[in-house]
């Protein structure tokens, strides 16, 4: 079993390594073909990363400061989305009347891109609150809708069995309904975190504070430092990937009973 797992992990690593190598090779060829100072090659981007890592940005702010600023803002907004989206989704999934009462408000709101709220957030809020609002808007609806869907797909037979054994409403909601809806809740949280991470980058570009990966990309863009911009973009992608992979690993560990379909 262990050798089979290691063999699968090695094959996955090898496939990813080959894909990355091909991508970098094509990037290098394209940079030579275009031959423009605004289209750096991979080595230029690597050098820009080392400078940013060792010396900081043009303002002297360290790379760690930018990363911590962005991640902390996302986690705060995401936490707020979790504590509001899950309870509301649970109630709306259990009570169709509750969903019908707020549907006319929530449905139009969820189609408004979080980025569209940025000017209003800048006018009405200050500091971290403006970022938290944008992230909350991005993460809230995936969590809400997935929680609702998870609750509504719980097998009614499970609830009937719990009632037969004398379970009260609180026990049924927590141990039967919510526990069976957890896979969908986790999926909503993972999607919400990803959306929130994308939103914070846009918010930081016009948020006014001199910290964060979004601000870093904007600053290097103003200086026409394309290599620095790409460093910021790559870091955003890597951190987003790490967040997603962390959630996937937690999901697989918690919900081992769920079978994966592979072809």
RANOR-V821560 format. One line per field, one symbol per residue. ss: DSSP state (~ for helix, > for strand, _ for the rest). phi: phi as a letter, one per 20 degrees, with the letter a starting at -180 (. if undefined). A space follows every 10 residues. Layout:
BEGIN
ss=???
phi=???
END
This chain:
BEGIN
ss=_~~~~~~~~~ ~~~~~~~~~~ ~~~~~~~~~~ ~~~~______ _~~~~~~~~~ ~~~~~_____ __~~~~~~~~ ~~~~~~~~~~ ~~~~~~~~~~ ~~~~_~~~~~ ~~~~~~~~~~ ___~~~~~~~ ~~~~___~~~ ~~~~~~~~~~ ~~~~~~~~~~ ~~___~~~~~ ~~~~____~~ ~~~~~~~~~~ ~~~~~~~~~~ ~~~~~~~~~~ ~~~~~_____ __~~~~~~~~ ~~___~~~~~ ~~~~~~~~~~ ~~~~~~~~~~ ~~~~______ ___
phi=.fffffffff ffffffffff ffffffffff fffflcfecf egffffffff fffednefen effgffffff ffffffffff fffdffffff fffedfffff fdgfefffff eeggffeggf fffecclfff fffffgffef fgfgfffgff ffeffgffff ffffenfeff ffffedffff eggfffffff ffffffffff fffffcfnee apffffffff ffelefffff gfffffffff ffffffffff gfffdfffee ecd
END
